[in-house]
Amino acid sequence: MRVLIVEDDKETAGYIAKGLREAGYTTEIAADGKEGLLRAASEDFDLAIVDRMLPQVDGLAVVETLRGTSSTLPILFLSAMGGVDDRVKGLKAGGDDYLVKPFAFSELQARVEALLRRPAGDKVETTLRMADLEMDLLARKVSRKGEPIDLQPREFKILEYLMRHAGQVVTRTMLLENVWNYHFDPQTNVVDVHISRLRQKIDKDFDKALLHTVRGAGYSLRENG
């Protein structure tokens, strides 16, 4: 697999290139946006890693120009600009994923692998929907029937997991492992307490309940009880 790294910081570019080469990839480096755009448009790459802030041509313009040519090259934005608006701009410009600096190389490699597994043209999922419940993963906002719902960070993570497994039974153990990162049962009612609070927020003021308790099994987010 051939990866183009468009990064003007030599140390960062070298670090990424070295790590990817050790993982079995072939890497090429472009030190500015103009060179990166020319190479991405004229050479055969499997993926590009593009910094947002580049000399000559900035990263957003590089990606927008490529997408304007109908290029389906998977693109991972890399940037110190980590605000919600920055990430939204990157994805709307045509980026497939967005990683904020500083970063762990293991995460960068995992994102590269995920992009290369994805069918051409697929985008990162940024909105989850279940019936009239909607979750914006970038803005970290939740609404139901257009009404905003204020969730605490842990409640947001629980709901995200439930929405990604909508219609399925999610056990207490699954939540402990994936939301709390516990690989053992702490013998507390922490899951039940958070589920109760979440149910109050997403169901109480609406006609139809979405969050259901499956007796003896766990919980399920679905339209029908």
N, C-alpha and C positions, 0 to 999 in steps of 0.2 A: 504494500500500500504506500502511495506517494503523498506526502503531506507538505503543503506550502505554508510556511510561517512568515507572516507579514508583521514584522516587529522592529521598531527602530532602536530599541534598547539592546545592545549587543549581548549583555550578560543574560538578560531574560531569554532572548532568542537562542543563545547557545545552550542554556539550561534546558529549554524545551526540546531543542533538536537532539541533544545528547540523550535525554530520557527516552524520547520516541525511537531513536536508533537502537538503543538497548532493548526496547520492546519489539524490535523487528520491523520498524517502519523506515522508509527512505524519506529523508527530509531535505527541503530546499528553503533558503532564507531570502526574503526580500526586505531591504532595509528602509523602504519608504512606500507610501501608498501608490505612487505612480508605477514603480517597478512591480509591486504586488499585483496591481490591476492588469498590467500588460502580460505578466507571466500567467496569471490565473485565466486570462481570456485566451491565451495562445498556446498554453502547454496542457498536458494531460495530468491532472491531479485528482486524487480520490477525496481530498478534504483540504480546507484552508482554515488556518487559525489567524484571525485578523485583529490587531490592536485597534482600539477606537481612535486614539490620538496619534496620528502619523504625519510626518512632513510630506510636502508635495500635494498629496491628496489624502483627506482624512478617511478613517475606516468606514464611516457611514456611506460616504460617497463611493468608495470602492465597491461596497456590497450592492448599493442601489444601482450602480452602473452595470455590474455583473448580472443582476436580476433583470435589468432592462434588456439584456441580450438573450433572455430566456435560459440563462445558465442555471442548472440544478445542482451545482457543486455544493456539497454540505459545508456550511461555514459556522465556525465557533468564534464568537466575539470574545476578546480578552481585554479587560479594561479595569482601571482603578476607579472608574465612574460607576458606582454601584447603586445609585438611587433608583427608585421605582421608575421614574420618568426616563432615566438613561437606559434601563433594561428594555422598557417598552419601545423606545426609539430604535434600539438595536434590532429587536425582533421585527418591528414593522418595516425596517429598512430591508429586511430579507434574511437576517441572520437566523440560523436554525437553533442556536443555543447561545448562552451568555454566561461567562465565568468571570467573577470579580477578583481582581488582584488585591492583596496577595492570595495565592492559591496553593493548595497541596498538589504536587505532581500526580499523585494517585487519583485525585478527583479529575484532573485534566485528562488523564489517560482513560478513565472510565467514561467520560463524556465523549471523547473521541471514538471509543469503541461503540458506544451507543449510537452515535450519528452514523457510523459506517454500517451498522446493522439495519438502520432504518431505510425503508424503500425510498427511492429518489422522490423528492418533492414533498415528503411529509414534514410537518412542522412540530415544534415543541408544543405540547398541550398546555395552554395557559388559562383555560376556563373549564370548570367542571359543572355539569348540570344534572339535576335529578328532579324531575317534575318541575315545580315552580321555584325550586331552590337553586341558587347559582353561586359559584365560588370563583372569584378572580384571583388566581394564584400569584400574579405579578403585583397587583395592588394590595393583596392580602385583605380583600373585602368579601363579605358574604351578604346576600340579599335573598328575600323570598317575596315573590309577587312584587318585586321592585322595591320592597321596603328593606332598608339596611339593617343588618343584625350585627351587633357589637360582640365579638368573641375574644376571649383571652387567648394567648398564643397556644396553650395546651389544648384548649377547646377547638381551635382552628385545625391543629394537627389531627385530632380525633376525627373531626368532621371530614377532613380531606381523605383520611384513610377509609372512612365509611363510604364516601362518595366514589372512591376508586374501586370499591367492592360492593357497589349498590346491587341490591337484590340477593346478596349472599349473606350467610350467617357469619358474623365476625365474633370470634370468641374473646373472652377476657384475656387469655394468654396471648392471642394475636395482637391485641391492643397494647399489652404490657411490653411485648417485644418490639413492636414497631413504632410506638409513640413514646414510651418511657425508656426504651432500650434496656429493659430488664429481661434477663434470660433465666429468671427464677421468679417464683411467686413470693412477693414480700408479705403475703398474708395480711393485706389491708384492704379496705373498701375504696381505695383511691379511684379505681375505674368506675365504680358505681356512682360515686359522688360527682365525678366529672360528666358522666353520661346524663345524670339527673339535671345538672345545670345546663347542659347542652340542649336537652329535650325542652326545658323551659323556654329557651331562647328561640329555637327553630320551630316549635310546634304550638306553644301555649296560645298565641294570639291568632292562630289560623284554623280554618275549618277542618282540614284533614291532617292527621298525624302522619309523619314520615319515619320517625325513629321508633322502632318497635323492639320490645324485649322478647326474645325467643326463649321461653322457659326451659331452664336446664341446659341451654346451649350458648347463648350470648345475645347479640344484638343484630338488627338488620335495618338498613335504610331502604325503604321501598314504599310504593304508593298504597299497596293493599296490606291490611293488617294480617 
